[in-house]
Amino acid sequence: MKKKNTTFKAFLAIMLIATILPWNVASAQGKQAAFDPFEKSINEVSYALNSNQTTSEELVEYYLKRIEAFDDQGPAINSITIVNDNALEQAKALDAERKAKGPRSELHGIPFVVKDNFDVVGMPTTAGSVALKNEYPNKNSFVVQKLIDAGAIVIGKTNMSELAASYGRLGYSSFGGQTLNPYNLNRDASGSSSGSAAAVAANFAVFGLGTDTSGSVRGPAHTTSLVGIRPTMGLTSRTGVVPSSLSLDVTGPMARSVEDASMVLTAMAGKDKADKATKHANRHVRDYAKSLNANALKHARIGVATDFFGDNAEVDAVTNQAIAQMQSMGTEVVPVTFSEQTQYLWTPILGPIDSAEFKSQFETYLSTLPAGGPKTLQEVIAILESPEVLNSATPANPARVEGLKAALEKANTLNSKEYKKIVKREVPKTREEIEDIMDDYDLDAIVFPTMSCPASNTFDKVDPTYVCNAYDTYAAGYMASATGFPEVTVPAGTVEAGMPVGISFFGTAFSEQTLLNLAYSFEQATHARTVPVHTPNLNQ
């Protein structure tokens, strides 16, 4: 009783002082209220910064503390490979700039993570390969620079499947080892943007960047209850990013909400003179977040891609429940099917293109780096096969090395009739098939489970609870990869004791606003995102 009385008297004293000095006390109370960034959106963090509830320096310290507690120790998620040593100084400078001039944008002073195939000055670009551990670029990648110009802070770089291809070890690299899924430590976070996905899901940053060649943003988002965007080819730049296949590669955001992902997409999209694919990007860039419509599903007409069901009963159930939710909101649903080739585009399109392009494009990227490091694919392979790497704690995935050797052999197919036929005939034919389906059925989007199964077990663990009957659980996503059309994945629910799964909204070129509206409408109706059990709030 004595403690309660003392507390009450103190409260009365504070209230009395507040009536005398309301502005100063309110400001002091705002600082003392200790803003908690856990699971907060960009707008919430931005408001806290603008209202003096926190500072960018405090935000960076907060995320570094979480990285130490959960990524380096505890569950050891292992998503962050390199911490930006200059992040705190950059945060202090941005705090001073905010005080003197105001914020540059909503992203001013907000920390984010970057997949380690994006160039960031002061940190090596390894693309997950120990062969590139000393490769320090001279300038930031185009999209990273755009975000830095908006005031955002790179807090760290994230692990990935080595050189953006998993070969059975999703989220494993010789530079970073194995990234774990914060929802289940026996599972991976898909690939190849696994580190960014795990880091954002675990609240090590507000948002993250990934690259997507054949599902590398969408798969990780699906397995970590995030929103992931594969933009239309040419909407975002790839300059300063280690390529896999420039006919297929895009850069995209991952975030905990549709609104956050939309804001980041707006900030990173636009024309880059060094990337010819973005020549007309400025015609299509929108303030996507500003135009989000929570009622978009009410008058929508959606095609359900029935070809991509049947590999996991729980994923099918969550997807069907999501479709039923849309129907209850007024959405018209139409089943759609695709040609046999379009049902599995890896063999006829994606695989041959990637194999033909990788060597020459990778070596062109290596030539932009300072002298001293490997400049050829053969040199990279030699390093990965050296005794030093083979006998290390994280040797290169043997299957990945064999894949690199295969790329050496396939490099001469870049000028082949087969390659030209695929690019000039098969890709346009696939685009036309999808456009015709969209037109014939008058569809706003096509939906399907982002992956037909949940996250798989890591290569070094046995998890008998994992069930997947798919030949390739990423098959549906190959439609966007092959055509260059956009796809947005949003959390749809959970399976297997809390493992997340996502649903995708897929459309034709530059339909991002429509897809984001539909995803936002679904998100606001379901609130399906869950918080990882292994990386809880430190403040509770």
Secondary structure, DSSP 4 states (H G I P E B T S, - for coil): -HHHHHHHHHHHHHHHHHHHSHHHHHHHHHHHT----TT--HHHHHHHHHTTS--HHHHHHHHHHHIIIIIISTT----EEEE-TTHHHHHHHHHHHHHHH--SSTTTT-EEEEETTB-BTTB---TT-GGGTT---SS--HHHHHHHHTT-EEEEEE--SGGG--TT-TTEETTTEEPPBTTBTTB---SSSHHHHHHHHTTSSSEEEEEESSSTTHHHHHHTT-EEEEPPTTSB--TTB--S-TTT-EEEEEESSHHHHHHHHHHHBS--TT-GGGTTGGGT---TTTT--TTGGGG-EEEEEGGG--S-HHHHHHHHHHHHHHHHTT-EEEEE---HHHH--IIIIIHHHHHHHHHHHHHHHHTTSPTTS--SHHHHHHHHTSHHHHTSSSPPPHHHHHHHHHHHHHGGGGGSHHHHHIIIIIHHHHHHHHHHHHHHTT-SEEEEESSSS-PPBPTT---TT-----S-TTGGGHHHHHH---EEEEEEEEETTTEEEEEEEE-STT-HHHHHHHHHHHHHHH------TTS--TT-
